[in-house]
Amino acid sequence: MSRRIIAAAAILACIGAATAMGEEFNPVIGKVGEITLRETDLDRLVESQPAEIRKQIEEKPELKVRLVEELLLKQAIAARARKEGFDRKPETREKLAYVVDDLLSREYLAKVVVAGVKVTESELEKYYQEHEKEFIVPESVKARHIFLKVDAGASADSRGEKRKRAEELLQRLKKGEDFAKVAAEASEDGETAKKGGELGVISPGKTNSEEFEQAAISLKSGELSGVVDTPYGLHIIRVDERNERRTATLAETRGYIAGKLQQELELKKGQEFVDRIAKESGLEVYAEKIAGEKTVEGKKP
C-alpha cells in the first residue's frame, strides 16, 4: 500500500504551482523548505489513485497525513538531488525519459483513448439475461443460538450434565421465555451471548460445522431447533428470518455488471488503439536478437 502511494506521489512533482486561492479556501497543509503543499494539490493526487486505494485514503485520514509527509520528503530529496546536479547525469536523464514516456502513454490511454467508452443499458440487460445463472443467491437464515461447550475428551457424566442443562433451557424457551434473555444468561459463547445469541446471516458452506449448518438451514422463520450436537458442544438455534434461494435482480447486480463490461470495453478499445499505433508507426521487434535465435518460436537453428 505505502509503496504504491509513494510511487504515485511522484506524479505531483510534475504538477505546476498551486492555484492562488486564499488560505481560507485552499490552505497550506505542509511545507518543506520553499516547497508548499496545498489542499487542492492533495485532492488531485488522491483523485489520481486507483479506486481501491482512493477509498482507503478517504476512510482513513491518517493515510492522508502519511501521504503528505512522504510526498514532501520525496520533494525535499529530489530538490537536494537537483542542487547537486544528479538530475543531469546521463543515466538519470535516461531513466527519467522512460518514466515520462510511461506516464504519458498511460495517461493518454486512460484520458483520451478510452475516455468516451460507456456501457449502454441494452448491454447491461443483455449480459444479465445471458448470465442469470451466475447471480443465484443461496438460501440463508438470520439465526441466534445458545451454546454449551462440551470438550472432546469430556466424560459421559459431564456430557450428560450438559445435555440435561440444554434440555432444561429448551423447555424454558418452549414455554415462551425470551430467547435473547435466556441466551444472555446461559450461553457459553461470550461474544454472541452479549447480543442475545445473535449470529447474523448463515448460508450453506459458510460455517465450520456441518451439523449446525444443516439444523439452522432446515428451520422456518421463528422456529426453534432441538438440542443440536456439534464437535464444539451443544446448541439451541432459533431462526429470526429466512430467505429462500433466488436469482438476484438486475438492479442488485447492475454495479458488478457495469464495472465488468466497462473494463472489458476499455481493454478492447485500448488494445485496438495499441495495435493501430504499432502498425502505423512501423513497430519492429527483433526477437532473435533479444531472446536468442533458438528460443524464437518457429525459427529454425
N, C-alpha and C positions, 0 to 999 in steps of 0.2 A: 504494500500500500504506500509506505513512505517513499520508496524508491520511485514509484510511478509518479507521485506528486512532485518530487524533486525534479524528475526529468521534464515533466510538463511545465514546471515553473520557468524553465529556460525560455519558453515561448515569450514570456512577459518582457524579457530583456530586449526583444525586438520591437516592442510597442513604443510609440512616441511618448512624449511628455504628457503627464496627466492634464486633463482639461482644467481651465482656470475657474473652477467653481468656488464659491465661498466655502470657508471652513465648516460652516454650519451644515451645508448640504453635501459636501464631499470632503469629509475630514481626513487628515493625515493619520494613518493607522500604524505607521512605522517609519523609521529612518535609519540610515547608516551612512555616516559621513555626509556628503552633499546629496545623497540619493534619498528621495522620499517616496513613500508608497501611500496612495490614497484609496479610499473605499471603492471607488469605481474601478481602479486597477485590479483589486482583489476580485470584485464581482465578475470582471471579464475573464479572469483566469479560471475561476470556479466554473463559469459557464462553458469554458472550452474543454472541461474534463468529460470523460465518458459518463453516461447516466448513473452507473453504479457508484462510481467514486463521488460524483456530484451529490448524490443522495446521502452518502456517508458524511460528507463535509457539512451539508446543510443540517443534518441531525445532530452533529457533534461540534459545537462551537470551538472546543479545544483544538480540533483539527485545523480550523482556520488560523488560530493563533500560531500553531506549529508551522503551517504553510507560510505565513508571513515571515516568521523567523528564518525559515530555511531559504526563502526567496531572497531576503535581504542579505543573508550571509553569502549566498552564491554571487550576488551582485558585488558585494564587497571583495570577494576573492577575485572575481572577474576584473574589477577595477584595478586591483593590485597587479594582476597579470598583464593588463594593457599598459599600465605605468612602466612595467619592466620590459615591454616590447614583446611579450610572449605571443601575442596575437599576430605578430608579423613574421613569426618563424614559418618557413615553407611548409613543414609538416602540419603545423596547426592550421594554417590557411587552407590546406588541402582538406583536412577533416571538417573545418567549418563549411567549406563548399558542399561537402556531402550532406551535412546537417541541413543547410539551407535548401538544397535540392529536394531532400526527403520531405521537409516541411512544406515547401511549395507544391510538390506533387500531391501530397495527401490532402492539403487544404483545397487545392483546385478540384480534385476529385470529389471531395465532400461538399464543397460550397458552390461549385459551378456545374460539374458534370452530372451529379445525381441529385442536385438540389430540387429539381422540379418533379422528382418521382413521387407519386402519390397513389395509394391503394384506393380503388373505387369501391362503392357499396356493392356493386354486382360481383366484383372479385371476392369480396368478403363472404357474400351469400353463397357463391359457387363453391368456395373452399369448405365452408361449413357443411353444405349438403353432401359433398363428396367424402367428408371425413367425420360424419356424425358419430360413427362407432368409436372414434378416438376420444369422444367427450362424455363417456359414460361416468356418472357419479355413483360410486357404490353405496349400498345401503349403510346406514350408520345410526348410532343411538347416542343420545346425551345421557350419561349414566352417573350414578353415585354408588358407593359401596361402603360396607362396614367390614373391616378386616381384622381377623385374629391370627396372629403369627403362630405357625407350628414349625419348629425346627425339623430338618430332615432326620436327625437322629433322636427325635423325641420318643419317649417310651409310650407304650399303648395306653397306660393310665393317663399320661399327660395329654395325649391326643383325645382321649375320651372326655377329659375335663373341658378341653377347648370346644369340642363339638357340643357338649351339653350347654356350655355358655352361649354358643352360637344359636342353638335351638331356642334357648330362653329369649335371646334378643329378637329372633324371628317371630316368636309368639307375641312379643310386645308390639312389634310393627303390624302384625296381622290384626291386632286389637285396635289399631288406629293411632298409635303413638307417632309423632312426627319423626320421619326418617333422619332429617338433618340434626335434630336434637339428640337422637339416640347415637348417631354416628359421632357427634362431637363428644359425647360422654364415654362411649365404649370402644370405638375403633382404635386399633393399634397402628394405623397408618397416620402418623402425626401430621403430615402435610395436608392430606385431604380431610382429616378429621376437623381441622380448623375451618374448613369450608363446607361443613355439613356432609362430608363424604364425596363431594363433587369431583368427578374425574375428567369432565369435558367430553368431547366427541370421540367415540370409538368406532372404527370401521375395520372390516376384515383385513387381517395381515398386519395390523398396526400395534399389536400388543405383544408382550413377551410370554403370554400364557394362552395356549390354545383352548384349555378348559374354560378359562374366564371369558375369553372372546366368544366362544360358542354359546355360553349361557347368556351373556349380555345381548348378543345379536338376536337371539331367539325370543326375547321379551317384547311385549307390546308397550306402547306408551302408558305409563302409570302402573305397570305391572311389577310385581316383586318376585325375585327368584327364591329358590330354596337355599339351603346351605351348599355352596359350591366349593369343592376341593380343588386346589391347585398345588403345584410344587412349593408354593410360598406359604400356604396356610389355608384358612377358611374365609370365604367371602359371602356376604349377603348383598345382592345387587338390586337396585331399583332403576328403571328407565324413566327419565322425565320426558324425553321427546324421541320420537322415532322418525327417521327419514328413509323412505324406500328408494331402491335403486332407480335411477332415472338418467335421462340424457340432458346435459347442460344446454341451456338456451343459447341462441346466437348472441344475445345481449351479454350473457355471462362470459362468453368466450371471445367476444369482439377484440378486446385488448391483446390477447395472445395471438389471435389470427392476424390482426393488423400488423403487429410487430414482426411476425414471421414473414408475412408476404412483403412488407416494406424492405426488410433485409434482403430477401431473395431478389426483389426488383432492383434494388440498388447494386447488388453484386453483379447482376446480369448486365445492367446498363454500364456499370463501371468496367466490366470485362470487355464489353463491345467497344468501348472507347479506347481501352488499352490496346486491343487487337488492331483497331484502326490506326492508332498512332504508330504502332510498331511497323505496320505496312507502309504508311505514308512517309515515315522517317527513314525507311530502308534499314531497319534493325537487322544486324547480323551478329550471331554469337558463334565463335569458332570453338565448338565443344571439344574437338580432338586436341586442341592446343591447351585447353583448360583442364580437362579430366584425363587426358591421355588417350591415345588412339584406340587402344584395346577396350576401353571402357565405354566407348560411344556406341549406342545401340545401332545395330545394322552395319557397322563399319568393320570391314574385314581387315585382318592384320597384314 
